[in-house]
Amino acid sequence: MPLPHRVVIAVFPDVDLLDVTGPAEVFALADRQAAGRARYQVRLAGPAAGEVRTSAGVRLLADLAFDEVGGHVDTLLVPGAVDLTDDGPRARIDPDVVAWVKRTAPHARRVASVCVGAHVLAAAGLLDGLTATTHWSTAAQLAAEHPAVTVDPDPIFVRTDRGRVWTGAGISACLDLALALVAEDLGEEVALAVARDLVMYLKRQGGQSQFSVPLSRPPSARRDIDELRLWIADHPDEDLSAEVLAARMCLSERHFARVFKQETGAGPAAYVEAARVEVARRLLETTDVPLDQVAAAAGLGSAETLHRSFKRQLATTPGAYRRRFRTRTL
């Protein structure tokens, strides 16, 4: 029998449940599919052995205390936890977890974070000089707090440092990351079989941007800009040129463009395109109307423009997006 592949998953109060159970399920299915060629030995490690309450309220049992892990670890998996604030979700950085990861990582063959667990790896100094991803909602926090890390908020996962360090995107992306780890260990065929068991793609199209909502930015400091944003969302098929929007705000076009970008983080044209793509997404998810009608309703004019905007905003095509996310009522 082959030696067990030792996977240690960190658990701590308010950890995201799926970040822990999702990869564990992938590894268990890989054992089943590999027919004796793999033995993933998954252990949960926490501040103390025993019960840990997750963010979902479900309790997990840590097999080991952090201090009991010891020895060699093949895969150290670090999930995350968030605190909800008035400014949106903030990744929680527990200094005890950070200290343990910093001590344990040198003894691991590879280290992987799930969702906002990337913030823990960064705090432990494991991402300095590397490119990393995390959940799109905390990417700005990661970039601001760790300037030595190149933060890319779009990929589903990033493999770097010659394959030793992996960072995964938000929530369900833990499955994509775990499948990629299985593919590295056991080959694409086993990983594909596991993906079929999970009824999911081995490699999904597009990045995180297709799941984030471009209009979910926090309110700006100016009520008139917030009112304009709502008006744009309600009137996607009208003339939303910078000239028209500036006139609506009673500002010069140059001053309007400067104020709008300062308050929203995007120029008027880019923001309008994102808003229109959001309308198109909803139509693709909930209707079967032809692409030219989707484009017209979203203010994108033609199917060709719709296609270009989807590629630019979501790194996928309208047809592929509809096949993936169309919701049908039986």
C-alpha positions as protocol buffer text, in pm:
chain_id: "A"
residue {
  index: 1
  type: MET
  ca { x: 0 y: 0 z: 0 }
}
residue {
  index: 2
  type: PRO
  ca { x: 128 y: 352 z: -77 }
}
residue {
  index: 3
  type: LEU
  ca { x: 209 y: 581 z: 209 }
}
residue {
  index: 4
  type: PRO
  ca { x: -79 y: 809 z: 303 }
}
residue {
  index: 5
  type: HIS
  ca { x: -77 y: 1161 z: 164 }
}
residue {
  index: 6
  type: ARG
  ca { x: -111 y: 1364 z: 481 }
}
residue {
  index: 7
  type: VAL
  ca { x: -345 y: 1661 z: 447 }
}
residue {
  index: 8
  type: VAL
  ca { x: -384 y: 1893 z: 746 }
}
residue {
  index: 9
  type: ILE
  ca { x: -668 y: 2145 z: 735 }
}
residue {
  index: 10
  type: ALA
  ca { x: -667 y: 2427 z: 987 }
}
residue {
  index: 11
  type: VAL
  ca { x: -993 y: 2489 z: 1173 }
}
residue {
  index: 12
  type: PHE
  ca { x: -1075 y: 2767 z: 1418 }
}
residue {
  index: 13
  type: PRO
  ca { x: -1382 y: 2952 z: 1547 }
}
residue {
  index: 14
  type: ASP
  ca { x: -1608 y: 3087 z: 1269 }
}
residue {
  index: 15
  type: VAL
  ca { x: -1411 y: 2918 z: 992 }
}
residue {
  index: 16
  type: ASP
  ca { x: -1610 y: 2889 z: 669 }
}
residue {
  index: 17
  type: LEU
  ca { x: -1764 y: 2541 z: 671 }
}
residue {
  index: 18
  type: LEU
  ca { x: -1737 y: 2465 z: 299 }
}
residue {
  index: 19
  type: ASP
  ca { x: -1371 y: 2572 z: 296 }
}
residue {
  index: 20
  type: VAL
  ca { x: -1307 y: 2273 z: 523 }
}
residue {
  index: 21
  type: THR
  ca { x: -1556 y: 2010 z: 411 }
}
residue {
  index: 22
  type: GLY
  ca { x: -1533 y: 2080 z: 35 }
}
residue {
  index: 23
  type: PRO
  ca { x: -1166 y: 1983 z: -7 }
}
residue {
  index: 24
  type: ALA
  ca { x: -1207 y: 1693 z: 238 }
}
residue {
  index: 25
  type: GLU
  ca { x: -1486 y: 1552 z: 19 }
}
residue {
  index: 26
  type: VAL
  ca { x: -1274 y: 1591 z: -296 }
}
residue {
  index: 27
  type: PHE
  ca { x: -986 y: 1400 z: -138 }
}
residue {
  index: 28
  type: ALA
  ca { x: -1222 y: 1124 z: -19 }
}
residue {
  index: 29
  type: LEU
  ca { x: -1368 y: 1085 z: -369 }
}
residue {
  index: 30
  type: ALA
  ca { x: -1017 y: 1080 z: -515 }
}
residue {
  index: 31
  type: ASP
  ca { x: -932 y: 786 z: -290 }
}
residue {
  index: 32
  type: ARG
  ca { x: -1239 y: 604 z: -420 }
}
residue {
  index: 33
  type: GLN
  ca { x: -1160 y: 678 z: -785 }
}
residue {
  index: 34
  type: ALA
  ca { x: -791 y: 597 z: -761 }
}
residue {
  index: 35
  type: ALA
  ca { x: -868 y: 236 z: -659 }
}
residue {
  index: 36
  type: GLY
  ca { x: -588 y: 193 z: -409 }
}
residue {
  index: 37
  type: ARG
  ca { x: -336 y: 423 z: -577 }
}
residue {
  index: 38
  type: ALA
  ca { x: -402 y: 702 z: -329 }
}
residue {
  index: 39
  type: ARG
  ca { x: -466 y: 733 z: 37 }
}
residue {
  index: 40
  type: TYR
  ca { x: -539 y: 1086 z: 143 }
}
residue {
  index: 41
  type: GLN
  ca { x: -522 y: 1104 z: 520 }
}
residue {
  index: 42
  type: VAL
  ca { x: -715 y: 1420 z: 609 }
}
residue {
  index: 43
  type: ARG
  ca { x: -683 y: 1559 z: 959 }
}
residue {
  index: 44
  type: LEU
  ca { x: -835 y: 1872 z: 1108 }
}
residue {
  index: 45
  type: ALA
  ca { x: -611 y: 2074 z: 1337 }
}
residue {
  index: 46
  type: GLY
  ca { x: -731 y: 2353 z: 1565 }
}
residue {
  index: 47
  type: PRO
  ca { x: -616 y: 2562 z: 1859 }
}
residue {
  index: 48
  type: ALA
  ca { x: -725 y: 2264 z: 2068 }
}
residue {
  index: 49
  type: ALA
  ca { x: -853 y: 1919 z: 1983 }
}
residue {
  index: 50
  type: GLY
  ca { x: -1228 y: 1886 z: 1993 }
}
residue {
  index: 51
  type: GLU
  ca { x: -1530 y: 2092 z: 1896 }
}
residue {
  index: 52
  type: VAL
  ca { x: -1502 y: 2398 z: 1673 }
}
residue {
  index: 53
  type: ARG
  ca { x: -1802 y: 2611 z: 1577 }
}
residue {
  index: 54
  type: THR
  ca { x: -1803 y: 2719 z: 1211 }
}
residue {
  index: 55
  type: SER
  ca { x: -1954 y: 3031 z: 1055 }
}
residue {
  index: 56
  type: ALA
  ca { x: -2256 y: 2822 z: 953 }
}
residue {
  index: 57
  type: GLY
  ca { x: -2323 y: 2722 z: 1313 }
}
residue {
  index: 58
  type: VAL
  ca { x: -2233 y: 2360 z: 1234 }
}
residue {
  index: 59
  type: ARG
  ca { x: -1971 y: 2216 z: 1466 }
}
residue {
  index: 60
  type: LEU
  ca { x: -1663 y: 2028 z: 1352 }
}
residue {
  index: 61
  type: LEU
  ca { x: -1426 y: 1816 z: 1558 }
}
residue {
  index: 62
  type: ALA
  ca { x: -1058 y: 1896 z: 1536 }
}
residue {
  index: 63
  type: ASP
  ca { x: -858 y: 1572 z: 1537 }
}
residue {
  index: 64
  type: LEU
  ca { x: -547 y: 1745 z: 1669 }
}
residue {
  index: 65
  type: ALA
  ca { x: -437 y: 2057 z: 1847 }
}
residue {
  index: 66
  type: PHE
  ca { x: -201 y: 2275 z: 1647 }
}
residue {
  index: 67
  type: ASP
  ca { x: 88 y: 2174 z: 1874 }
}
residue {
  index: 68
  type: GLU
  ca { x: 19 y: 1805 z: 1808 }
}
residue {
  index: 69
  type: VAL
  ca { x: 52 y: 1814 z: 1428 }
}
residue {
  index: 70
  type: GLY
  ca { x: 429 y: 1771 z: 1420 }
}
residue {
  index: 71
  type: GLY
  ca { x: 621 y: 1583 z: 1152 }
}
residue {
  index: 72
  type: HIS
  ca { x: 590 y: 1609 z: 779 }
}
residue {
  index: 73
  type: VAL
  ca { x: 277 y: 1747 z: 614 }
}
residue {
  index: 74
  type: ASP
  ca { x: 214 y: 1686 z: 244 }
}
residue {
  index: 75
  type: THR
  ca { x: -57 y: 1950 z: 205 }
}
residue {
  index: 76
  type: LEU
  ca { x: -126 y: 2223 z: 457 }
}
residue {
  index: 77
  type: LEU
  ca { x: -467 y: 2373 z: 378 }
}
residue {
  index: 78
  type: VAL
  ca { x: -563 y: 2705 z: 537 }
}
residue {
  index: 79
  type: PRO
  ca { x: -927 y: 2821 z: 509 }
}
residue {
  index: 80
  type: GLY
  ca { x: -1052 y: 3157 z: 626 }
}
residue {
  index: 81
  type: ALA
  ca { x: -1308 y: 3346 z: 830 }
}
residue {
  index: 82
  type: VAL
  ca { x: -1464 y: 3688 z: 780 }
}
residue {
  index: 83
  type: ASP
  ca { x: -1606 y: 3960 z: 999 }
}
residue {
  index: 84
  type: LEU
  ca { x: -1899 y: 4159 z: 860 }
}
residue {
  index: 85
  type: THR
  ca { x: -1853 y: 4534 z: 899 }
}
residue {
  index: 86
  type: ASP
  ca { x: -2036 y: 4843 z: 778 }
}
residue {
  index: 87
  type: ASP
  ca { x: -1780 y: 4861 z: 495 }
}
residue {
  index: 88
  type: GLY
  ca { x: -1837 y: 4501 z: 390 }
}
residue {
  index: 89
  type: PRO
  ca { x: -1663 y: 4173 z: 475 }
}
residue {
  index: 90
  type: ARG
  ca { x: -1316 y: 4184 z: 628 }
}
residue {
  index: 91
  type: ALA
  ca { x: -1086 y: 3884 z: 648 }
}
residue {
  index: 92
  type: ARG
  ca { x: -1020 y: 3784 z: 1007 }
}
residue {
  index: 93
  type: ILE
  ca { x: -653 y: 3748 z: 1098 }
}
residue {
  index: 94
  type: ASP
  ca { x: -608 y: 3536 z: 1410 }
}
residue {
  index: 95
  type: PRO
  ca { x: -248 y: 3583 z: 1535 }
}
residue {
  index: 96
  type: ASP
  ca { x: -239 y: 3233 z: 1689 }
}
residue {
  index: 97
  type: VAL
  ca { x: -339 y: 3074 z: 1357 }
}
residue {
  index: 98
  type: VAL
  ca { x: -86 y: 3290 z: 1173 }
}
residue {
  index: 99
  type: ALA
  ca { x: 192 y: 3190 z: 1411 }
}
residue {
  index: 100
  type: TRP
  ca { x: 111 y: 2820 z: 1373 }
}
residue {
  index: 101
  type: VAL
  ca { x: 100 y: 2842 z: 993 }
}
residue {
  index: 102
  type: LYS
  ca { x: 433 y: 3022 z: 994 }
}
residue {
  index: 103
  type: ARG
  ca { x: 587 y: 2743 z: 1206 }
}
residue {
  index: 104
  type: THR
  ca { x: 429 y: 2458 z: 1012 }
}
residue {
  index: 105
  type: ALA
  ca { x: 467 y: 2575 z: 651 }
}
residue {
  index: 106
  type: PRO
  ca { x: 843 y: 2501 z: 626 }
}
residue {
  index: 107
  type: HIS
  ca { x: 767 y: 2135 z: 700 }
}
residue {
  index: 108
  type: ALA
  ca { x: 493 y: 2106 z: 436 }
}
residue {
  index: 109
  type: ARG
  ca { x: 549 y: 1993 z: 78 }
}
residue {
  index: 110
  type: ARG
  ca { x: 290 y: 2247 z: -36 }
}
residue {
  index: 111
  type: VAL
  ca { x: 71 y: 2507 z: 128 }
}
residue {
  index: 112
  type: ALA
  ca { x: -271 y: 2611 z: -1 }
}
residue {
  index: 113
  type: SER
  ca { x: -521 y: 2871 z: 113 }
}
residue {
  index: 114
  type: VAL
  ca { x: -893 y: 2867 z: 49 }
}
residue {
  index: 115
  type: CYS
  ca { x: -1091 y: 3190 z: 9 }
}
residue {
  index: 116
  type: VAL
  ca { x: -980 y: 3451 z: 264 }
}
residue {
  index: 117
  type: GLY
  ca { x: -728 y: 3206 z: 408 }
}
residue {
  index: 118
  type: ALA
  ca { x: -486 y: 3387 z: 174 }
}
residue {
  index: 119
  type: HIS
  ca { x: -481 y: 3668 z: 429 }
}
residue {
  index: 120
  type: VAL
  ca { x: -342 y: 3425 z: 685 }
}
residue {
  index: 121
  type: LEU
  ca { x: -70 y: 3307 z: 447 }
}
residue {
  index: 122
  type: ALA
  ca { x: 17 y: 3669 z: 370 }
}
residue {
  index: 123
  type: ALA
  ca { x: 33 y: 3759 z: 739 }
}
residue {
  index: 124
  type: ALA
  ca { x: 268 y: 3464 z: 787 }
}
residue {
  index: 125
  type: GLY
  ca { x: 498 y: 3605 z: 517 }
}
residue {
  index: 126
  type: LEU
  ca { x: 439 y: 3315 z: 277 }
}
residue {
  index: 127
  type: LEU
  ca { x: 312 y: 3524 z: -13 }
}
residue {
  index: 128
  type: ASP
  ca { x: 575 y: 3799 z: -26 }
}
residue {
  index: 129
  type: GLY
  ca { x: 700 y: 3842 z: -380 }
}
residue {
  index: 130
  type: LEU
  ca { x: 433 y: 3607 z: -517 }
}
residue {
  index: 131
  type: THR
  ca { x: 105 y: 3645 z: -703 }
}
residue {
  index: 132
  type: ALA
  ca { x: -201 y: 3537 z: -506 }
}
residue {
  index: 133
  type: THR
  ca { x: -578 y: 3543 z: -520 }
}
residue {
  index: 134
  type: THR
  ca { x: -853 y: 3547 z: -261 }
}
residue {
  index: 135
  type: HIS
  ca { x: -1227 y: 3609 z: -252 }
}
residue {
  index: 136
  type: TRP
  ca { x: -1302 y: 3911 z: -472 }
}
residue {
  index: 137
  type: SER
  ca { x: -1470 y: 4096 z: -184 }
}
residue {
  index: 138
  type: THR
  ca { x: -1148 y: 4110 z: 25 }
}
residue {
  index: 139
  type: ALA
  ca { x: -892 y: 4141 z: -255 }
}
residue {
  index: 140
  type: ALA
  ca { x: -853 y: 4515 z: -194 }
}
residue {
  index: 141
  type: GLN
  ca { x: -789 y: 4451 z: 175 }
}
residue {
  index: 142
  type: LEU
  ca { x: -521 y: 4194 z: 92 }
}
residue {
  index: 143
  type: ALA
  ca { x: -349 y: 4430 z: -151 }
}
residue {
  index: 144
  type: ALA
  ca { x: -360 y: 4724 z: 92 }
}
residue {
  index: 145
  type: GLU
  ca { x: -229 y: 4530 z: 392 }
}
residue {
  index: 146
  type: HIS
  ca { x: 39 y: 4335 z: 203 }
}
residue {
  index: 147
  type: PRO
  ca { x: 200 y: 4549 z: -69 }
}
residue {
  index: 148
  type: ALA
  ca { x: 470 y: 4283 z: -121 }
}
residue {
  index: 149
  type: VAL
  ca { x: 200 y: 4050 z: -259 }
}
residue {
  index: 150
  type: THR
  ca { x: 74 y: 4084 z: -616 }
}
residue {
  index: 151
  type: VAL
  ca { x: -301 y: 4037 z: -574 }
}
residue {
  index: 152
  type: ASP
  ca { x: -499 y: 3916 z: -874 }
}
residue {
  index: 153
  type: PRO
  ca { x: -870 y: 3909 z: -778 }
}
residue {
  index: 154
  type: ASP
  ca { x: -994 y: 3723 z: -1087 }
}
residue {
  index: 155
  type: PRO
  ca { x: -844 y: 3369 z: -1103 }
}
residue {
  index: 156
  type: ILE
  ca { x: -1023 y: 3075 z: -945 }
}
residue {
  index: 157
  type: PHE
  ca { x: -686 y: 2967 z: -806 }
}
residue {
  index: 158
  type: VAL
  ca { x: -318 y: 3058 z: -846 }
}
residue {
  index: 159
  type: ARG
  ca { x: -28 y: 2813 z: -834 }
}
residue {
  index: 160
  type: THR
  ca { x: 308 y: 2976 z: -768 }
}
residue {
  index: 161
  type: ASP
  ca { x: 652 y: 2933 z: -610 }
}
residue {
  index: 162
  type: ARG
  ca { x: 721 y: 2631 z: -836 }
}
residue {
  index: 163
  type: GLY
  ca { x: 396 y: 2471 z: -726 }
}
residue {
  index: 164
  type: ARG
  ca { x: 464 y: 2491 z: -355 }
}
residue {
  index: 165
  type: VAL
  ca { x: 214 y: 2768 z: -274 }
}
residue {
  index: 166
  type: TRP
  ca { x: -147 y: 2774 z: -394 }
}
residue {
  index: 167
  type: THR
  ca { x: -417 y: 3031 z: -325 }
}
residue {
  index: 168
  type: GLY
  ca { x: -782 y: 2976 z: -404 }
}
residue {
  index: 169
  type: ALA
  ca { x: -1071 y: 3213 z: -464 }
}
residue {
  index: 170
  type: GLY
  ca { x: -1397 y: 3237 z: -277 }
}
residue {
  index: 171
  type: ILE
  ca { x: -1621 y: 2975 z: -119 }
}
residue {
  index: 172
  type: SER
  ca { x: -1705 y: 2705 z: -379 }
}
residue {
  index: 173
  type: ALA
  ca { x: -1368 y: 2761 z: -548 }
}
residue {
  index: 174
  type: CYS
  ca { x: -1231 y: 2535 z: -273 }
}
residue {
  index: 175
  type: LEU
  ca { x: -1357 y: 2249 z: -492 }
}
residue {
  index: 176
  type: ASP
  ca { x: -1172 y: 2380 z: -799 }
}
residue {
  index: 177
  type: LEU
  ca { x: -854 y: 2416 z: -596 }
}
residue {
  index: 178
  type: ALA
  ca { x: -882 y: 2068 z: -444 }
}
residue {
  index: 179
  type: LEU
  ca { x: -946 y: 1916 z: -788 }
}
residue {
  index: 180
  type: ALA
  ca { x: -631 y: 2085 z: -917 }
}
residue {
  index: 181
  type: LEU
  ca { x: -433 y: 1940 z: -625 }
}
residue {
  index: 182
  type: VAL
  ca { x: -570 y: 1593 z: -704 }
}
residue {
  index: 183
  type: ALA
  ca { x: -479 y: 1638 z: -1071 }
}
residue {
  index: 184
  type: GLU
  ca { x: -122 y: 1722 z: -967 }
}
residue {
  index: 185
  type: ASP
  ca { x: -104 y: 1417 z: -738 }
}
residue {
  index: 186
  type: LEU
  ca { x: -292 y: 1154 z: -937 }
}
residue {
  index: 187
  type: GLY
  ca { x: -341 y: 1290 z: -1286 }
}
residue {
  index: 188
  type: GLU
  ca { x: -617 y: 1458 z: -1484 }
}
residue {
  index: 189
  type: GLU
  ca { x: -814 y: 1137 z: -1536 }
}
residue {
  index: 190
  type: VAL
  ca { x: -874 y: 1084 z: -1164 }
}
residue {
  index: 191
  type: ALA
  ca { x: -950 y: 1452 z: -1110 }
}
residue {
  index: 192
  type: LEU
  ca { x: -1199 y: 1446 z: -1398 }
}
residue {
  index: 193
  type: ALA
  ca { x: -1373 y: 1141 z: -1248 }
}
residue {
  index: 194
  type: VAL
  ca { x: -1404 y: 1322 z: -915 }
}
residue {
  index: 195
  type: ALA
  ca { x: -1543 y: 1630 z: -1093 }
}
residue {
  index: 196
  type: ARG
  ca { x: -1806 y: 1409 z: -1256 }
}
residue {
  index: 197
  type: ASP
  ca { x: -1900 y: 1268 z: -916 }
}
residue {
  index: 198
  type: LEU
  ca { x: -1944 y: 1624 z: -792 }
}
residue {
  index: 199
  type: VAL
  ca { x: -2141 y: 1720 z: -1106 }
}
residue {
  index: 200
  type: MET
  ca { x: -1907 y: 2007 z: -1181 }
}
residue {
  index: 201
  type: TYR
  ca { x: -1645 y: 2112 z: -1434 }
}
residue {
  index: 202
  type: LEU
  ca { x: -1287 y: 2006 z: -1380 }
}
residue {
  index: 203
  type: LYS
  ca { x: -1183 y: 2350 z: -1508 }
}
residue {
  index: 204
  type: ARG
  ca { x: -1456 y: 2613 z: -1510 }
}
residue {
  index: 205
  type: GLN
  ca { x: -1459 y: 2886 z: -1771 }
}
residue {
  index: 206
  type: GLY
  ca { x: -1388 y: 3243 z: -1670 }
}
residue {
  index: 207
  type: GLY
  ca { x: -1267 y: 3387 z: -1342 }
}
residue {
  index: 208
  type: GLN
  ca { x: -1414 y: 3530 z: -1024 }
}
residue {
  index: 209
  type: SER
  ca { x: -1535 y: 3842 z: -1201 }
}
residue {
  index: 210
  type: GLN
  ca { x: -1823 y: 3643 z: -1347 }
}
residue {
  index: 211
  type: PHE
  ca { x: -1956 y: 3585 z: -996 }
}
residue {
  index: 212
  type: SER
  ca { x: -1897 y: 3924 z: -836 }
}
residue {
  index: 213
  type: VAL
  ca { x: -2158 y: 4194 z: -882 }
}
residue {
  index: 214
  type: PRO
  ca { x: -1997 y: 4505 z: -1033 }
}
residue {
  index: 215
  type: LEU
  ca { x: -2259 y: 4730 z: -876 }
}
residue {
  index: 216
  type: SER
  ca { x: -2210 y: 4601 z: -522 }
}
residue {
  index: 217
  type: ARG
  ca { x: -1953 y: 4863 z: -429 }
}
residue {
  index: 218
  type: PRO
  ca { x: -2017 y: 5040 z: -97 }
}
residue {
  index: 219
  type: PRO
  ca { x: -2207 y: 5370 z: -110 }
}
residue {
  index: 220
  type: SER
  ca { x: -2001 y: 5667 z: -222 }
}
residue {
  index: 221
  type: ALA
  ca { x: -1950 y: 5983 z: -23 }
}
residue {
  index: 222
  type: ARG
  ca { x: -2178 y: 6171 z: -262 }
}
residue {
  index: 223
  type: ARG
  ca { x: -2551 y: 6107 z: -269 }
}
residue {
  index: 224
  type: ASP
  ca { x: -2580 y: 6243 z: -625 }
}
residue {
  index: 225
  type: ILE
  ca { x: -2334 y: 5980 z: -750 }
}
residue {
  index: 226
  type: ASP
  ca { x: -2527 y: 5704 z: -573 }
}
residue {
  index: 227
  type: GLU
  ca { x: -2850 y: 5829 z: -727 }
}
residue {
  index: 228
  type: LEU
  ca { x: -2685 y: 5829 z: -1069 }
}
residue {
  index: 229
  type: ARG
  ca { x: -2566 y: 5473 z: -1020 }
}
residue {
  index: 230
  type: LEU
  ca { x: -2921 y: 5363 z: -945 }
}
residue {
  index: 231
  type: TRP
  ca { x: -3047 y: 5552 z: -1250 }
}
residue {
  index: 232
  type: ILE
  ca { x: -2788 y: 5380 z: -1472 }
}
residue {
  index: 233
  type: ALA
  ca { x: -2896 y: 5040 z: -1340 }
}
residue {
  index: 234
  type: ASP
  ca { x: -3262 y: 5119 z: -1413 }
}
residue {
  index: 235
  type: HIS
  ca { x: -3202 y: 5260 z: -1764 }
}
residue {
  index: 236
  type: PRO
  ca { x: -2938 y: 5039 z: -1931 }
}
residue {
  index: 237
  type: ASP
  ca { x: -3085 y: 5081 z: -2281 }
}
residue {
  index: 238
  type: GLU
  ca { x: -3072 y: 5462 z: -2280 }
}
residue {
  index: 239
  type: ASP
  ca { x: -2787 y: 5685 z: -2395 }
}
residue {
  index: 240
  type: LEU
  ca { x: -2536 y: 5654 z: -2110 }
}
residue {
  index: 241
  type: SER
  ca { x: -2245 y: 5834 z: -2268 }
}
residue {
  index: 242
  type: ALA
  ca { x: -2020 y: 6040 z: -2043 }
}
residue {
  index: 243
  type: GLU
  ca { x: -2156 y: 6354 z: -2211 }
}
residue {
  index: 244
  type: VAL
  ca { x: -2516 y: 6265 z: -2126 }
}
residue {
  index: 245
  type: LEU
  ca { x: -2434 y: 6157 z: -1770 }
}
residue {
  index: 246
  type: ALA
  ca { x: -2230 y: 6472 z: -1707 }
}
residue {
  index: 247
  type: ALA
  ca { x: -2519 y: 6687 z: -1829 }
}
residue {
  index: 248
  type: ARG
  ca { x: -2753 y: 6499 z: -1596 }
}
residue {
  index: 249
  type: MET
  ca { x: -2520 y: 6586 z: -1309 }
}
residue {
  index: 250
  type: CYS
  ca { x: -2485 y: 6948 z: -1428 }
}
residue {
  index: 251
  type: LEU
  ca { x: -2106 y: 6908 z: -1445 }
}
residue {
  index: 252
  type: SER
  ca { x: -1851 y: 6948 z: -1719 }
}
residue {
  index: 253
  type: GLU
  ca { x: -1760 y: 6618 z: -1882 }
}
residue {
  index: 254
  type: ARG
  ca { x: -1401 y: 6635 z: -1755 }
}
residue {
  index: 255
  type: HIS
  ca { x: -1501 y: 6717 z: -1396 }
}
residue {
  index: 256
  type: PHE
  ca { x: -1774 y: 6453 z: -1401 }
}
residue {
  index: 257
  type: ALA
  ca { x: -1533 y: 6181 z: -1519 }
}
residue {
  index: 258
  type: ARG
  ca { x: -1286 y: 6272 z: -1242 }
}
residue {
  index: 259
  type: VAL
  ca { x: -1550 y: 6277 z: -967 }
}
residue {
  index: 260
  type: PHE
  ca { x: -1719 y: 5958 z: -1088 }
}
residue {
  index: 261
  type: LYS
  ca { x: -1395 y: 5759 z: -1094 }
}
residue {
  index: 262
  type: GLN
  ca { x: -1296 y: 5893 z: -753 }
}
residue {
  index: 263
  type: GLU
  ca { x: -1627 y: 5781 z: -602 }
}
residue {
  index: 264
  type: THR
  ca { x: -1679 y: 5448 z: -783 }
}
residue {
  index: 265
  type: GLY
  ca { x: -1330 y: 5330 z: -872 }
}
residue {
  index: 266
  type: ALA
  ca { x: -1416 y: 5308 z: -1243 }
}
residue {
  index: 267
  type: GLY
  ca { x: -1445 y: 5549 z: -1531 }
}
residue {
  index: 268
  type: PRO
  ca { x: -1796 y: 5620 z: -1665 }
}
residue {
  index: 269
  type: ALA
  ca { x: -1757 y: 5404 z: -1976 }
}
residue {
  index: 270
  type: ALA
  ca { x: -1621 y: 5102 z: -1787 }
}
residue {
  index: 271
  type: TYR
  ca { x: -1888 y: 5136 z: -1519 }
}
residue {
  index: 272
  type: VAL
  ca { x: -2169 y: 5158 z: -1772 }
}
residue {
  index: 273
  type: GLU
  ca { x: -2039 y: 4853 z: -1957 }
}
residue {
  index: 274
  type: ALA
  ca { x: -2025 y: 4656 z: -1629 }
}
residue {
  index: 275
  type: ALA
  ca { x: -2380 y: 4765 z: -1546 }
}
residue {
  index: 276
  type: ARG
  ca { x: -2505 y: 4656 z: -1887 }
}
residue {
  index: 277
  type: VAL
  ca { x: -2326 y: 4323 z: -1865 }
}
residue {
  index: 278
  type: GLU
  ca { x: -2496 y: 4271 z: -1527 }
}
residue {
  index: 279
  type: VAL
  ca { x: -2836 y: 4320 z: -1696 }
}
residue {
  index: 280
  type: ALA
  ca { x: -2736 y: 4078 z: -1972 }
}
residue {
  index: 281
  type: ARG
  ca { x: -2624 y: 3821 z: -1716 }
}
residue {
  index: 282
  type: ARG
  ca { x: -2964 y: 3821 z: -1549 }
}
residue {
  index: 283
  type: LEU
  ca { x: -3139 y: 3778 z: -1884 }
}
residue {
  index: 284
  type: LEU
  ca { x: -2909 y: 3492 z: -1983 }
}
residue {
  index: 285
  type: GLU
  ca { x: -2969 y: 3322 z: -1648 }
}
residue {
  index: 286
  type: THR
  ca { x: -3348 y: 3353 z: -1652 }
}
residue {
  index: 287
  type: THR
  ca { x: -3465 y: 3362 z: -2016 }
}
residue {
  index: 288
  type: ASP
  ca { x: -3409 y: 3195 z: -2352 }
}
residue {
  index: 289
  type: VAL
  ca { x: -3440 y: 3511 z: -2561 }
}
residue {
  index: 290
  type: PRO
  ca { x: -3191 y: 3537 z: -2850 }
}
residue {
  index: 291
  type: LEU
  ca { x: -2858 y: 3708 z: -2791 }
}
residue {
  index: 292
  type: ASP
  ca { x: -2944 y: 4006 z: -3010 }
}
residue {
  index: 293
  type: GLN
  ca { x: -3250 y: 4076 z: -2794 }
}
residue {
  index: 294
  type: VAL
  ca { x: -3042 y: 4036 z: -2477 }
}
residue {
  index: 295
  type: ALA
  ca { x: -2792 y: 4285 z: -2619 }
}
residue {
  index: 296
  type: ALA
  ca { x: -3067 y: 4535 z: -2705 }
}
residue {
  index: 297
  type: ALA
  ca { x: -3236 y: 4510 z: -2365 }
}
residue {
  index: 298
  type: ALA
  ca { x: -2902 y: 4557 z: -2188 }
}
residue {
  index: 299
  type: GLY
  ca { x: -2811 y: 4859 z: -2398 }
}
residue {
  index: 300
  type: LEU
  ca { x: -2522 y: 4682 z: -2571 }
}
residue {
  index: 301
  type: GLY
  ca { x: -2670 y: 4720 z: -2915 }
}
residue {
  index: 302
  type: SER
  ca { x: -2574 y: 4400 z: -3095 }
}
residue {
  index: 303
  type: ALA
  ca { x: -2478 y: 4040 z: -3027 }
}
residue {
  index: 304
  type: GLU
  ca { x: -2125 y: 4124 z: -3140 }
}
residue {
  index: 305
  type: THR
  ca { x: -2093 y: 4401 z: -2881 }
}
residue {
  index: 306
  type: LEU
  ca { x: -2245 y: 4172 z: -2617 }
}
residue {
  index: 307
  type: HIS
  ca { x: -1982 y: 3910 z: -2698 }
}
residue {
  index: 308
  type: ARG
  ca { x: -1694 y: 4161 z: -2676 }
}
residue {
  index: 309
  type: SER
  ca { x: -1822 y: 4304 z: -2348 }
}
residue {
  index: 310
  type: PHE
  ca { x: -1857 y: 3957 z: -2193 }
}
residue {
  index: 311
  type: LYS
  ca { x: -1505 y: 3862 z: -2296 }
}
residue {
  index: 312
  type: ARG
  ca { x: -1371 y: 4187 z: -2153 }
}
residue {
  index: 313
  type: GLN
  ca { x: -1570 y: 4185 z: -1828 }
}
residue {
  index: 314
  type: LEU
  ca { x: -1609 y: 3813 z: -1752 }
}
residue {
  index: 315
  type: ALA
  ca { x: -1348 y: 3632 z: -1965 }
}
residue {
  index: 316
  type: THR
  ca { x: -1616 y: 3408 z: -2114 }
}
residue {
  index: 317
  type: THR
  ca { x: -1881 y: 3425 z: -2387 }
}
residue {
  index: 318
  type: PRO
  ca { x: -2257 y: 3488 z: -2353 }
}
residue {
  index: 319
  type: GLY
  ca { x: -2332 y: 3141 z: -2490 }
}
residue {
  index: 320
  type: ALA
  ca { x: -2096 y: 2967 z: -2248 }
}
residue {
  index: 321
  type: TYR
  ca { x: -2233 y: 3173 z: -1959 }
}
residue {
  index: 322
  type: ARG
  ca { x: -2592 y: 3080 z: -2045 }
}
residue {
  index: 323
  type: ARG
  ca { x: -2510 y: 2709 z: -2073 }
}
residue {
  index: 324
  type: ARG
  ca { x: -2345 y: 2722 z: -1732 }
}
residue {
  index: 325
  type: PHE
  ca { x: -2593 y: 2936 z: -1537 }
}
residue {
  index: 326
  type: ARG
  ca { x: -2933 y: 2915 z: -1706 }
}
residue {
  index: 327
  type: THR
  ca { x: -3194 y: 2844 z: -1438 }
}
residue {
  index: 328
  type: ARG
  ca { x: -3490 y: 2640 z: -1560 }
}
residue {
  index: 329
  type: THR
  ca { x: -3823 y: 2576 z: -1391 }
}
residue {
  index: 330
  type: LEU
  ca { x: -3971 y: 2230 z: -1450 }
}
